[in-house]
Amino acid sequence: MNRIFGVFMVIILGLIFNVFGNELKEGRFLFQEKCKSCHPLSKPLQQTNNLEEWKAITSEMSKTSEGVIQDSEAELIAKYLNSLNISKQ
């Protein structure tokens, strides 16, 4: 029984990491492609905001970018930028 539970947990954790990994890859791509249309990419990379702050910033960017960044894309970009900050801590 414990062995089955262990295998089940490994599968679940693998799926979770795969989903988050794909989100971060997509967020990185969107950041590189969308954000450079308004400002240098170095500007946000110099900031150290938490996830909620990144969400507020990217949400505002989606409103002021005249359709360049969609709301769903802003969320992924925020998660990507936040992941960079986690690695700096």
PDB file with one MODEL, atoms N, CA, C and O in Angstrom:
MODEL        1
ATOM      1  N   MET A   1       0.822  -1.193   0.000  1.00  0.00           N
ATOM      2  CA  MET A   1       0.000   0.000   0.000  1.00  0.00           C
ATOM      3  C   MET A   1       0.869   1.261   0.000  1.00  0.00           C
ATOM      4  O   MET A   1       0.601   2.202  -0.748  1.00  0.00           O
ATOM      5  N   ASN A   2       1.910   1.279   0.840  1.00  0.00           N
ATOM      6  CA  ASN A   2       2.798   2.441   0.892  1.00  0.00           C
ATOM      7  C   ASN A   2       3.521   2.648  -0.429  1.00  0.00           C
ATOM      8  O   ASN A   2       3.766   3.785  -0.832  1.00  0.00           O
ATOM      9  N   ARG A   3       3.861   1.568  -1.100  1.00  0.00           N
ATOM     10  CA  ARG A   3       4.552   1.660  -2.386  1.00  0.00           C
ATOM     11  C   ARG A   3       3.649   2.302  -3.439  1.00  0.00           C
ATOM     12  O   ARG A   3       4.103   3.132  -4.227  1.00  0.00           O
ATOM     13  N   ILE A   4       2.390   1.924  -3.450  1.00  0.00           N
ATOM     14  CA  ILE A   4       1.427   2.503  -4.391  1.00  0.00           C
ATOM     15  C   ILE A   4       1.270   3.997  -4.104  1.00  0.00           C
ATOM     16  O   ILE A   4       1.241   4.813  -5.025  1.00  0.00           O
ATOM     17  N   PHE A   5       1.169   4.343  -2.832  1.00  0.00           N
ATOM     18  CA  PHE A   5       1.056   5.750  -2.454  1.00  0.00           C
ATOM     19  C   PHE A   5       2.294   6.533  -2.899  1.00  0.00           C
ATOM     20  O   PHE A   5       2.172   7.652  -3.397  1.00  0.00           O
ATOM     21  N   GLY A   6       3.469   5.959  -2.724  1.00  0.00           N
ATOM     22  CA  GLY A   6       4.715   6.601  -3.130  1.00  0.00           C
ATOM     23  C   GLY A   6       4.762   6.844  -4.631  1.00  0.00           C
ATOM     24  O   GLY A   6       5.154   7.922  -5.076  1.00  0.00           O
ATOM     25  N   VAL A   7       4.365   5.846  -5.410  1.00  0.00           N
ATOM     26  CA  VAL A   7       4.338   5.986  -6.867  1.00  0.00           C
ATOM     27  C   VAL A   7       3.323   7.054  -7.262  1.00  0.00           C
ATOM     28  O   VAL A   7       3.592   7.877  -8.136  1.00  0.00           O
ATOM     29  N   PHE A   8       2.177   7.041  -6.628  1.00  0.00           N
ATOM     30  CA  PHE A   8       1.142   8.034  -6.897  1.00  0.00           C
ATOM     31  C   PHE A   8       1.666   9.445  -6.623  1.00  0.00           C
ATOM     32  O   PHE A   8       1.440  10.347  -7.430  1.00  0.00           O
ATOM     33  N   MET A   9       2.355   9.650  -5.509  1.00  0.00           N
ATOM     34  CA  MET A   9       2.889  10.965  -5.155  1.00  0.00           C
ATOM     35  C   MET A   9       3.948  11.423  -6.158  1.00  0.00           C
ATOM     36  O   MET A   9       3.999  12.604  -6.502  1.00  0.00           O
ATOM     37  N   VAL A  10       4.780  10.520  -6.621  1.00  0.00           N
ATOM     38  CA  VAL A  10       5.797  10.872  -7.619  1.00  0.00           C
ATOM     39  C   VAL A  10       5.130  11.335  -8.912  1.00  0.00           C
ATOM     40  O   VAL A  10       5.569  12.308  -9.525  1.00  0.00           O
ATOM     41  N   ILE A  11       4.087  10.651  -9.319  1.00  0.00           N
ATOM     42  CA  ILE A  11       3.360  11.037 -10.532  1.00  0.00           C
ATOM     43  C   ILE A  11       2.712  12.404 -10.359  1.00  0.00           C
ATOM     44  O   ILE A  11       2.815  13.255 -11.242  1.00  0.00           O
ATOM     45  N   ILE A  12       2.052  12.619  -9.241  1.00  0.00           N
ATOM     46  CA  ILE A  12       1.389  13.904  -8.976  1.00  0.00           C
ATOM     47  C   ILE A  12       2.415  15.034  -8.941  1.00  0.00           C
ATOM     48  O   ILE A  12       2.199  16.074  -9.564  1.00  0.00           O
ATOM     49  N   LEU A  13       3.516  14.855  -8.231  1.00  0.00           N
ATOM     50  CA  LEU A  13       4.543  15.901  -8.162  1.00  0.00           C
ATOM     51  C   LEU A  13       5.141  16.181  -9.535  1.00  0.00           C
ATOM     52  O   LEU A  13       5.413  17.334  -9.868  1.00  0.00           O
ATOM     53  N   GLY A  14       5.345  15.150 -10.326  1.00  0.00           N
ATOM     54  CA  GLY A  14       5.850  15.342 -11.683  1.00  0.00           C
ATOM     55  C   GLY A  14       4.904  16.168 -12.529  1.00  0.00           C
ATOM     56  O   GLY A  14       5.340  17.039 -13.281  1.00  0.00           O
ATOM     57  N   LEU A  15       3.619  15.905 -12.412  1.00  0.00           N
ATOM     58  CA  LEU A  15       2.627  16.685 -13.158  1.00  0.00           C
ATOM     59  C   LEU A  15       2.604  18.139 -12.707  1.00  0.00           C
ATOM     60  O   LEU A  15       2.495  19.048 -13.530  1.00  0.00           O
ATOM     61  N   ILE A  16       2.706  18.357 -11.412  1.00  0.00           N
ATOM     62  CA  ILE A  16       2.703  19.724 -10.877  1.00  0.00           C
ATOM     63  C   ILE A  16       3.917  20.490 -11.381  1.00  0.00           C
ATOM     64  O   ILE A  16       3.781  21.622 -11.845  1.00  0.00           O
ATOM     65  N   PHE A  17       5.101  19.890 -11.298  1.00  0.00           N
ATOM     66  CA  PHE A  17       6.309  20.571 -11.761  1.00  0.00           C
ATOM     67  C   PHE A  17       6.269  20.822 -13.259  1.00  0.00           C
ATOM     68  O   PHE A  17       6.766  21.845 -13.731  1.00  0.00           O
ATOM     69  N   ASN A  18       5.685  19.903 -14.005  1.00  0.00           N
ATOM     70  CA  ASN A  18       5.577  20.082 -15.450  1.00  0.00           C
ATOM     71  C   ASN A  18       4.674  21.262 -15.786  1.00  0.00           C
ATOM     72  O   ASN A  18       5.004  22.062 -16.662  1.00  0.00           O
ATOM     73  N   VAL A  19       3.541  21.379 -15.104  1.00  0.00           N
ATOM     74  CA  VAL A  19       2.619  22.491 -15.346  1.00  0.00           C
ATOM     75  C   VAL A  19       3.294  23.813 -15.019  1.00  0.00           C
ATOM     76  O   VAL A  19       3.239  24.745 -15.822  1.00  0.00           O
ATOM     77  N   PHE A  20       3.935  23.914 -13.846  1.00  0.00           N
ATOM     78  CA  PHE A  20       4.589  25.166 -13.466  1.00  0.00           C
ATOM     79  C   PHE A  20       5.764  25.469 -14.377  1.00  0.00           C
ATOM     80  O   PHE A  20       6.007  26.628 -14.713  1.00  0.00           O
ATOM     81  N   GLY A  21       6.491  24.443 -14.779  1.00  0.00           N
ATOM     82  CA  GLY A  21       7.609  24.642 -15.697  1.00  0.00           C
ATOM     83  C   GLY A  21       7.147  25.192 -17.034  1.00  0.00           C
ATOM     84  O   GLY A  21       7.787  26.078 -17.601  1.00  0.00           O
ATOM     85  N   ASN A  22       6.043  24.671 -17.535  1.00  0.00           N
ATOM     86  CA  ASN A  22       5.496  25.173 -18.798  1.00  0.00           C
ATOM     87  C   ASN A  22       5.000  26.604 -18.661  1.00  0.00           C
ATOM     88  O   ASN A  22       5.170  27.411 -19.574  1.00  0.00           O
ATOM     89  N   GLU A  23       4.389  26.922 -17.528  1.00  0.00           N
ATOM     90  CA  GLU A  23       3.929  28.298 -17.292  1.00  0.00           C
ATOM     91  C   GLU A  23       5.110  29.263 -17.306  1.00  0.00           C
ATOM     92  O   GLU A  23       5.029  30.342 -17.894  1.00  0.00           O
ATOM     93  N   LEU A  24       6.199  28.875 -16.660  1.00  0.00           N
ATOM     94  CA  LEU A  24       7.366  29.751 -16.601  1.00  0.00           C
ATOM     95  C   LEU A  24       8.010  29.906 -17.973  1.00  0.00           C
ATOM     96  O   LEU A  24       8.459  30.996 -18.329  1.00  0.00           O
ATOM     97  N   LYS A  25       8.058  28.820 -18.748  1.00  0.00           N
ATOM     98  CA  LYS A  25       8.606  28.915 -20.105  1.00  0.00           C
ATOM     99  C   LYS A  25       7.759  29.841 -20.963  1.00  0.00           C
ATOM    100  O   LYS A  25       8.290  30.669 -21.704  1.00  0.00           O
ATOM    101  N   GLU A  26       6.454  29.701 -20.864  1.00  0.00           N
ATOM    102  CA  GLU A  26       5.563  30.560 -21.638  1.00  0.00           C
ATOM    103  C   GLU A  26       5.666  32.014 -21.167  1.00  0.00           C
ATOM    104  O   GLU A  26       5.664  32.936 -21.982  1.00  0.00           O
ATOM    105  N   GLY A  27       5.755  32.212 -19.853  1.00  0.00           N
ATOM    106  CA  GLY A  27       5.918  33.552 -19.308  1.00  0.00           C
ATOM    107  C   GLY A  27       7.213  34.200 -19.776  1.00  0.00           C
ATOM    108  O   GLY A  27       7.246  35.391 -20.084  1.00  0.00           O
ATOM    109  N   ARG A  28       8.274  33.411 -19.828  1.00  0.00           N
ATOM    110  CA  ARG A  28       9.568  33.930 -20.308  1.00  0.00           C
ATOM    111  C   ARG A  28       9.464  34.341 -21.769  1.00  0.00           C
ATOM    112  O   ARG A  28       9.930  35.414 -22.153  1.00  0.00           O
ATOM    113  N   PHE A  29       8.857  33.492 -22.577  1.00  0.00           N
ATOM    114  CA  PHE A  29       8.679  33.806 -23.993  1.00  0.00           C
ATOM    115  C   PHE A  29       7.864  35.082 -24.168  1.00  0.00           C
ATOM    116  O   PHE A  29       8.244  35.964 -24.940  1.00  0.00           O
ATOM    117  N   LEU A  30       6.746  35.182 -23.453  1.00  0.00           N
ATOM    118  CA  LEU A  30       5.890  36.367 -23.557  1.00  0.00           C
ATOM    119  C   LEU A  30       6.630  37.621 -23.099  1.00  0.00           C
ATOM    120  O   LEU A  30       6.531  38.673 -23.730  1.00  0.00           O
ATOM    121  N   PHE A  31       7.367  37.504 -22.004  1.00  0.00           N
ATOM    122  CA  PHE A  31       8.156  38.639 -21.515  1.00  0.00           C
ATOM    123  C   PHE A  31       9.129  39.113 -22.599  1.00  0.00           C
ATOM    124  O   PHE A  31       9.210  40.305 -22.896  1.00  0.00           O
ATOM    125  N   GLN A  32       9.855  38.175 -23.176  1.00  0.00           N
ATOM    126  CA  GLN A  32      10.856  38.536 -24.181  1.00  0.00           C
ATOM    127  C   GLN A  32      10.231  39.115 -25.442  1.00  0.00           C
ATOM    128  O   GLN A  32      10.809  40.001 -26.071  1.00  0.00           O
ATOM    129  N   GLU A  33       9.070  38.630 -25.810  1.00  0.00           N
ATOM    130  CA  GLU A  33       8.444  39.081 -27.055  1.00  0.00           C
ATOM    131  C   GLU A  33       7.563  40.317 -26.886  1.00  0.00           C
ATOM    132  O   GLU A  33       7.547  41.185 -27.758  1.00  0.00           O
ATOM    133  N   LYS A  34       6.843  40.405 -25.792  1.00  0.00           N
ATOM    134  CA  LYS A  34       5.844  41.464 -25.628  1.00  0.00           C
ATOM    135  C   LYS A  34       6.399  42.711 -24.941  1.00  0.00           C
ATOM    136  O   LYS A  34       6.116  43.831 -25.365  1.00  0.00           O
ATOM    137  N   CYS A  35       7.175  42.523 -23.901  1.00  0.00           N
ATOM    138  CA  CYS A  35       7.583  43.663 -23.076  1.00  0.00           C
ATOM    139  C   CYS A  35       8.579  44.576 -23.793  1.00  0.00           C
ATOM    140  O   CYS A  35       8.625  45.779 -23.533  1.00  0.00           O
ATOM    141  N   LYS A  36       9.369  44.003 -24.688  1.00  0.00           N
ATOM    142  CA  LYS A  36      10.370  44.820 -25.378  1.00  0.00           C
ATOM    143  C   LYS A  36       9.752  45.820 -26.346  1.00  0.00           C
ATOM    144  O   LYS A  36      10.440  46.721 -26.826  1.00  0.00           O
ATOM    145  N   SER A  37       8.473  45.674 -26.635  1.00  0.00           N
ATOM    146  CA  SER A  37       7.835  46.626 -27.549  1.00  0.00           C
ATOM    147  C   SER A  37       7.633  47.991 -26.888  1.00  0.00           C
ATOM    148  O   SER A  37       7.427  48.983 -27.586  1.00  0.00           O
ATOM    149  N   CYS A  38       7.687  48.057 -25.546  1.00  0.00           N
ATOM    150  CA  CYS A  38       7.473  49.328 -24.848  1.00  0.00           C
ATOM    151  C   CYS A  38       8.707  49.830 -24.080  1.00  0.00           C
ATOM    152  O   CYS A  38       8.873  51.036 -23.898  1.00  0.00           O
ATOM    153  N   HIS A  39       9.562  48.916 -23.634  1.00  0.00           N
ATOM    154  CA  HIS A  39      10.723  49.336 -22.837  1.00  0.00           C
ATOM    155  C   HIS A  39      11.815  48.277 -22.916  1.00  0.00           C
ATOM    156  O   HIS A  39      11.555  47.137 -23.302  1.00  0.00           O
ATOM    157  N   PRO A  40      13.048  48.657 -22.547  1.00  0.00           N
ATOM    158  CA  PRO A  40      14.124  47.661 -22.519  1.00  0.00           C
ATOM    159  C   PRO A  40      13.810  46.547 -21.519  1.00  0.00           C
ATOM    160  O   PRO A  40      13.241  46.808 -20.458  1.00  0.00           O
ATOM    161  N   LEU A  41      14.172  45.328 -21.847  1.00  0.00           N
ATOM    162  CA  LEU A  41      13.909  44.207 -20.941  1.00  0.00           C
ATOM    163  C   LEU A  41      14.708  44.321 -19.653  1.00  0.00           C
ATOM    164  O   LEU A  41      14.346  43.720 -18.642  1.00  0.00           O
ATOM    165  N   SER A  42      15.779  45.078 -19.681  1.00  0.00           N
ATOM    166  CA  SER A  42      16.599  45.228 -18.473  1.00  0.00           C
ATOM    167  C   SER A  42      15.853  45.973 -17.367  1.00  0.00           C
ATOM    168  O   SER A  42      16.153  45.788 -16.187  1.00  0.00           O
ATOM    169  N   LYS A  43      14.896  46.803 -17.732  1.00  0.00           N
ATOM    170  CA  LYS A  43      14.171  47.598 -16.726  1.00  0.00           C
ATOM    171  C   LYS A  43      13.468  46.713 -15.689  1.00  0.00           C
ATOM    172  O   LYS A  43      13.724  46.877 -14.496  1.00  0.00           O
ATOM    173  N   PRO A  44      12.598  45.790 -16.092  1.00  0.00           N
ATOM    174  CA  PRO A  44      11.954  44.941 -15.068  1.00  0.00           C
ATOM    175  C   PRO A  44      12.925  43.951 -14.423  1.00  0.00           C
ATOM    176  O   PRO A  44      12.720  43.537 -13.282  1.00  0.00           O
ATOM    177  N   LEU A  45      13.972  43.573 -15.141  1.00  0.00           N
ATOM    178  CA  LEU A  45      14.916  42.611 -14.575  1.00  0.00           C
ATOM    179  C   LEU A  45      15.718  43.195 -13.419  1.00  0.00           C
ATOM    180  O   LEU A  45      16.299  42.450 -12.630  1.00  0.00           O
ATOM    181  N   GLN A  46      15.756  44.505 -13.312  1.00  0.00           N
ATOM    182  CA  GLN A  46      16.471  45.169 -12.220  1.00  0.00           C
ATOM    183  C   GLN A  46      15.606  45.306 -10.973  1.00  0.00           C
ATOM    184  O   GLN A  46      16.110  45.667  -9.909  1.00  0.00           O
ATOM    185  N   GLN A  47      14.323  45.025 -11.090  1.00  0.00           N
ATOM    186  CA  GLN A  47      13.399  45.173  -9.967  1.00  0.00           C
ATOM    187  C   GLN A  47      13.291  43.876  -9.169  1.00  0.00           C
ATOM    188  O   GLN A  47      13.488  42.784  -9.702  1.00  0.00           O
ATOM    189  N   THR A  48      12.981  44.015  -7.908  1.00  0.00           N
ATOM    190  CA  THR A  48      12.759  42.844  -7.047  1.00  0.00           C
ATOM    191  C   THR A  48      11.408  42.989  -6.362  1.00  0.00           C
ATOM    192  O   THR A  48      11.325  43.398  -5.203  1.00  0.00           O
ATOM    193  N   ASN A  49      10.363  42.652  -7.086  1.00  0.00           N
ATOM    194  CA  ASN A  49       8.996  42.718  -6.563  1.00  0.00           C
ATOM    195  C   ASN A  49       8.524  41.318  -6.186  1.00  0.00           C
ATOM    196  O   ASN A  49       9.062  40.315  -6.655  1.00  0.00           O
ATOM    197  N   ASN A  50       7.511  41.271  -5.332  1.00  0.00           N
ATOM    198  CA  ASN A  50       6.900  39.979  -5.031  1.00  0.00           C
ATOM    199  C   ASN A  50       5.810  39.697  -6.082  1.00  0.00           C
ATOM    200  O   ASN A  50       5.549  40.527  -6.952  1.00  0.00           O
ATOM    201  N   LEU A  51       5.191  38.535  -5.990  1.00  0.00           N
ATOM    202  CA  LEU A  51       4.227  38.123  -7.010  1.00  0.00           C
ATOM    203  C   LEU A  51       3.061  39.097  -7.123  1.00  0.00           C
ATOM    204  O   LEU A  51       2.657  39.449  -8.232  1.00  0.00           O
ATOM    205  N   GLU A  52       2.520  39.531  -6.005  1.00  0.00           N
ATOM    206  CA  GLU A  52       1.378  40.453  -6.053  1.00  0.00           C
ATOM    207  C   GLU A  52       1.770  41.773  -6.713  1.00  0.00           C
ATOM    208  O   GLU A  52       0.989  42.350  -7.470  1.00  0.00           O
ATOM    209  N   GLU A  53       2.972  42.244  -6.424  1.00  0.00           N
ATOM    210  CA  GLU A  53       3.442  43.483  -7.060  1.00  0.00           C
ATOM    211  C   GLU A  53       3.630  43.292  -8.560  1.00  0.00           C
ATOM    212  O   GLU A  53       3.262  44.160  -9.353  1.00  0.00           O
ATOM    213  N   TRP A  54       4.209  42.145  -8.951  1.00  0.00           N
ATOM    214  CA  TRP A  54       4.364  41.868 -10.379  1.00  0.00           C
ATOM    215  C   TRP A  54       3.009  41.770 -11.068  1.00  0.00           C
ATOM    216  O   TRP A  54       2.846  42.252 -12.189  1.00  0.00           O
ATOM    217  N   LYS A  55       2.047  41.157 -10.414  1.00  0.00           N
ATOM    218  CA  LYS A  55       0.706  41.054 -10.995  1.00  0.00           C
ATOM    219  C   LYS A  55       0.103  42.432 -11.216  1.00  0.00           C
ATOM    220  O   LYS A  55      -0.507  42.686 -12.255  1.00  0.00           O
ATOM    221  N   ALA A  56       0.269  43.317 -10.251  1.00  0.00           N
ATOM    222  CA  ALA A  56      -0.258  44.682 -10.386  1.00  0.00           C
ATOM    223  C   ALA A  56       0.443  45.420 -11.527  1.00  0.00           C
ATOM    224  O   ALA A  56      -0.199  46.112 -12.316  1.00  0.00           O
ATOM    225  N   ILE A  57       1.756  45.266 -11.605  1.00  0.00           N
ATOM    226  CA  ILE A  57       2.531  45.943 -12.654  1.00  0.00           C
ATOM    227  C   ILE A  57       2.156  45.413 -14.030  1.00  0.00           C
ATOM    228  O   ILE A  57       1.893  46.193 -14.945  1.00  0.00           O
ATOM    229  N   THR A  58       2.130  44.095 -14.183  1.00  0.00           N
ATOM    230  CA  THR A  58       1.831  43.530 -15.506  1.00  0.00           C
ATOM    231  C   THR A  58       0.375  43.761 -15.892  1.00  0.00           C
ATOM    232  O   THR A  58       0.063  43.903 -17.074  1.00  0.00           O
ATOM    233  N   SER A  59      -0.513  43.800 -14.911  1.00  0.00           N
ATOM    234  CA  SER A  59      -1.915  44.123 -15.204  1.00  0.00           C
ATOM    235  C   SER A  59      -2.020  45.546 -15.740  1.00  0.00           C
ATOM    236  O   SER A  59      -2.741  45.801 -16.705  1.00  0.00           O
ATOM    237  N   GLU A  60      -1.308  46.458 -15.120  1.00  0.00           N
ATOM    238  CA  GLU A  60      -1.295  47.845 -15.590  1.00  0.00           C
ATOM    239  C   GLU A  60      -0.682  47.931 -16.991  1.00  0.00           C
ATOM    240  O   GLU A  60      -1.167  48.678 -17.841  1.00  0.00           O
ATOM    241  N   MET A  61       0.374  47.171 -17.223  1.00  0.00           N
ATOM    242  CA  MET A  61       1.006  47.167 -18.549  1.00  0.00           C
ATOM    243  C   MET A  61       0.033  46.635 -19.611  1.00  0.00           C
ATOM    244  O   MET A  61       0.013  47.119 -20.742  1.00  0.00           O
ATOM    245  N   SER A  62      -0.762  45.646 -19.237  1.00  0.00           N
ATOM    246  CA  SER A  62      -1.714  45.101 -20.213  1.00  0.00           C
ATOM    247  C   SER A  62      -2.774  46.142 -20.570  1.00  0.00           C
ATOM    248  O   SER A  62      -3.275  46.162 -21.694  1.00  0.00           O
ATOM    249  N   LYS A  63      -3.112  47.000 -19.617  1.00  0.00           N
ATOM    250  CA  LYS A  63      -4.107  48.052 -19.881  1.00  0.00           C
ATOM    251  C   LYS A  63      -3.537  49.183 -20.722  1.00  0.00           C
ATOM    252  O   LYS A  63      -4.247  49.773 -21.537  1.00  0.00           O
ATOM    253  N   THR A  64      -2.252  49.490 -20.528  1.00  0.00           N
ATOM    254  CA  THR A  64      -1.650  50.624 -21.230  1.00  0.00           C
ATOM    255  C   THR A  64      -0.929  50.229 -22.511  1.00  0.00           C
ATOM    256  O   THR A  64      -0.461  51.099 -23.246  1.00  0.00           O
ATOM    257  N   SER A  65      -0.832  48.931 -22.790  1.00  0.00           N
ATOM    258  CA  SER A  65      -0.073  48.484 -23.964  1.00  0.00           C
ATOM    259  C   SER A  65      -0.894  48.424 -25.241  1.00  0.00           C
ATOM    260  O   SER A  65      -0.407  47.961 -26.273  1.00  0.00           O
ATOM    261  N   GLU A  66      -2.133  48.888 -25.180  1.00  0.00           N
ATOM    262  CA  GLU A  66      -3.007  48.927 -26.356  1.00  0.00           C
ATOM    263  C   GLU A  66      -3.105  47.568 -27.059  1.00  0.00           C
ATOM    264  O   GLU A  66      -2.960  47.474 -28.278  1.00  0.00           O
ATOM    265  N   GLY A  67      -3.351  46.531 -26.276  1.00  0.00           N
ATOM    266  CA  GLY A  67      -3.573  45.206 -26.840  1.00  0.00           C
ATOM    267  C   GLY A  67      -2.345  44.362 -27.061  1.00  0.00           C
ATOM    268  O   GLY A  67      -2.453  43.222 -27.514  1.00  0.00           O
ATOM    269  N   VAL A  68      -1.164  44.900 -26.749  1.00  0.00           N
ATOM    270  CA  VAL A  68       0.061  44.112 -26.929  1.00  0.00           C
ATOM    271  C   VAL A  68       0.091  42.942 -25.956  1.00  0.00           C
ATOM    272  O   VAL A  68       0.464  41.828 -26.321  1.00  0.00           O
ATOM    273  N   ILE A  69      -0.307  43.205 -24.709  1.00  0.00           N
ATOM    274  CA  ILE A  69      -0.312  42.171 -23.666  1.00  0.00           C
ATOM    275  C   ILE A  69      -1.752  41.926 -23.226  1.00  0.00           C
ATOM    276  O   ILE A  69      -2.442  42.848 -22.791  1.00  0.00           O
ATOM    277  N   GLN A  70      -2.193  40.692 -23.340  1.00  0.00           N
ATOM    278  CA  GLN A  70      -3.522  40.299 -22.871  1.00  0.00           C
ATOM    279  C   GLN A  70      -3.460  40.015 -21.363  1.00  0.00           C
ATOM    280  O   GLN A  70      -2.382  39.770 -20.822  1.00  0.00           O
ATOM    281  N   ASP A  71      -4.607  40.049 -20.692  1.00  0.00           N
ATOM    282  CA  ASP A  71      -4.651  39.813 -19.244  1.00  0.00           C
ATOM    283  C   ASP A  71      -4.052  38.452 -18.869  1.00  0.00           C
ATOM    284  O   ASP A  71      -3.292  38.349 -17.906  1.00  0.00           O
ATOM    285  N   SER A  72      -4.394  37.418 -19.630  1.00  0.00           N
ATOM    286  CA  SER A  72      -3.869  36.078 -19.323  1.00  0.00           C
ATOM    287  C   SER A  72      -2.356  36.021 -19.508  1.00  0.00           C
ATOM    288  O   SER A  72      -1.663  35.298 -18.791  1.00  0.00           O
ATOM    289  N   GLU A  73      -1.851  36.780 -20.464  1.00  0.00           N
ATOM    290  CA  GLU A  73      -0.411  36.834 -20.692  1.00  0.00           C
ATOM    291  C   GLU A  73       0.281  37.593 -19.559  1.00  0.00           C
ATOM    292  O   GLU A  73       1.381  37.231 -19.143  1.00  0.00           O
ATOM    293  N   ALA A  74      -0.368  38.641 -19.066  1.00  0.00           N
ATOM    294  CA  ALA A  74       0.192  39.430 -17.968  1.00  0.00           C
ATOM    295  C   ALA A  74       0.407  38.551 -16.737  1.00  0.00           C
ATOM    296  O   ALA A  74       1.410  38.692 -16.037  1.00  0.00           O
ATOM    297  N   GLU A  75      -0.518  37.662 -16.480  1.00  0.00           N
ATOM    298  CA  GLU A  75      -0.406  36.740 -15.340  1.00  0.00           C
ATOM    299  C   GLU A  75       0.821  35.843 -15.490  1.00  0.00           C
ATOM    300  O   GLU A  75       1.574  35.652 -14.535  1.00  0.00           O
ATOM    301  N   LEU A  76       1.020  35.296 -16.681  1.00  0.00           N
ATOM    302  CA  LEU A  76       2.168  34.424 -16.920  1.00  0.00           C
ATOM    303  C   LEU A  76       3.481  35.192 -16.837  1.00  0.00           C
ATOM    304  O   LEU A  76       4.468  34.676 -16.314  1.00  0.00           O
ATOM    305  N   ILE A  77       3.500  36.407 -17.343  1.00  0.00           N
ATOM    306  CA  ILE A  77       4.702  37.237 -17.263  1.00  0.00           C
ATOM    307  C   ILE A  77       5.024  37.541 -15.803  1.00  0.00           C
ATOM    308  O   ILE A  77       6.188  37.500 -15.405  1.00  0.00           O
ATOM    309  N   ALA A  78       4.006  37.846 -15.005  1.00  0.00           N
ATOM    310  CA  ALA A  78       4.206  38.125 -13.576  1.00  0.00           C
ATOM    311  C   ALA A  78       4.806  36.915 -12.867  1.00  0.00           C
ATOM    312  O   ALA A  78       5.721  37.062 -12.056  1.00  0.00           O
ATOM    313  N   LYS A  79       4.303  35.739 -13.162  1.00  0.00           N
ATOM    314  CA  LYS A  79       4.831  34.521 -12.527  1.00  0.00           C
ATOM    315  C   LYS A  79       6.282  34.289 -12.934  1.00  0.00           C
ATOM    316  O   LYS A  79       7.103  33.887 -12.109  1.00  0.00           O
ATOM    317  N   TYR A  80       6.596  34.538 -14.194  1.00  0.00           N
ATOM    318  CA  TYR A  80       7.978  34.379 -14.656  1.00  0.00           C
ATOM    319  C   TYR A  80       8.897  35.360 -13.934  1.00  0.00           C
ATOM    320  O   TYR A  80       9.936  34.964 -13.406  1.00  0.00           O
ATOM    321  N   LEU A  81       8.520  36.641 -13.909  1.00  0.00           N
ATOM    322  CA  LEU A  81       9.367  37.650 -13.258  1.00  0.00           C
ATOM    323  C   LEU A  81       9.523  37.361 -11.773  1.00  0.00           C
ATOM    324  O   LEU A  81      10.597  37.573 -11.211  1.00  0.00           O
ATOM    325  N   ASN A  82       8.470  36.883 -11.138  1.00  0.00           N
ATOM    326  CA  ASN A  82       8.558  36.521  -9.727  1.00  0.00           C
ATOM    327  C   ASN A  82       9.523  35.359  -9.528  1.00  0.00           C
ATOM    328  O   ASN A  82      10.254  35.327  -8.539  1.00  0.00           O
ATOM    329  N   SER A  83       9.535  34.408 -10.452  1.00  0.00           N
ATOM    330  CA  SER A  83      10.454  33.260 -10.313  1.00  0.00           C
ATOM    331  C   SER A  83      11.905  33.728 -10.354  1.00  0.00           C
ATOM    332  O   SER A  83      12.765  33.122  -9.716  1.00  0.00           O
ATOM    333  N   LEU A  84      12.184  34.785 -11.086  1.00  0.00           N
ATOM    334  CA  LEU A  84      13.540  35.334 -11.122  1.00  0.00           C
ATOM    335  C   LEU A  84      13.914  35.938  -9.775  1.00  0.00           C
ATOM    336  O   LEU A  84      15.055  35.818  -9.328  1.00  0.00           O
ATOM    337  N   ASN A  85      12.960  36.580  -9.139  1.00  0.00           N
ATOM    338  CA  ASN A  85      13.212  37.183  -7.830  1.00  0.00           C
ATOM    339  C   ASN A  85      13.455  36.138  -6.765  1.00  0.00           C
ATOM    340  O   ASN A  85      14.270  36.347  -5.866  1.00  0.00           O
ATOM    341  N   ILE A  86      12.766  35.023  -6.850  1.00  0.00           N
ATOM    342  CA  ILE A  86      12.956  33.944  -5.875  1.00  0.00           C
ATOM    343  C   ILE A  86      14.390  33.440  -5.935  1.00  0.00           C
ATOM    344  O   ILE A  86      14.999  33.149  -4.905  1.00  0.00           O
ATOM    345  N   SER A  87      14.928  33.338  -7.151  1.00  0.00           N
ATOM    346  CA  SER A  87      16.287  32.833  -7.290  1.00  0.00           C
ATOM    347  C   SER A  87      17.327  33.837  -6.801  1.00  0.00           C
ATOM    348  O   SER A  87      18.466  33.450  -6.540  1.00  0.00           O
ATOM    349  N   LYS A  88      16.966  35.124  -6.669  1.00  0.00           N
ATOM    350  CA  LYS A  88      17.895  36.146  -6.172  1.00  0.00           C
ATOM    351  C   LYS A  88      17.975  36.157  -4.656  1.00  0.00           C
ATOM    352  O   LYS A  88      18.927  36.694  -4.089  1.00  0.00           O
ATOM    353  N   GLN A  89      16.989  35.570  -3.993  1.00  0.00           N
ATOM    354  CA  GLN A  89      16.927  35.633  -2.524  1.00  0.00           C
ATOM    355  C   GLN A  89      17.887  34.647  -1.895  1.00  0.00           C
ATOM    356  O   GLN A  89      17.970  34.561  -0.670  1.00  0.00           O
TER     357      GLN A  89
ENDMDL
END
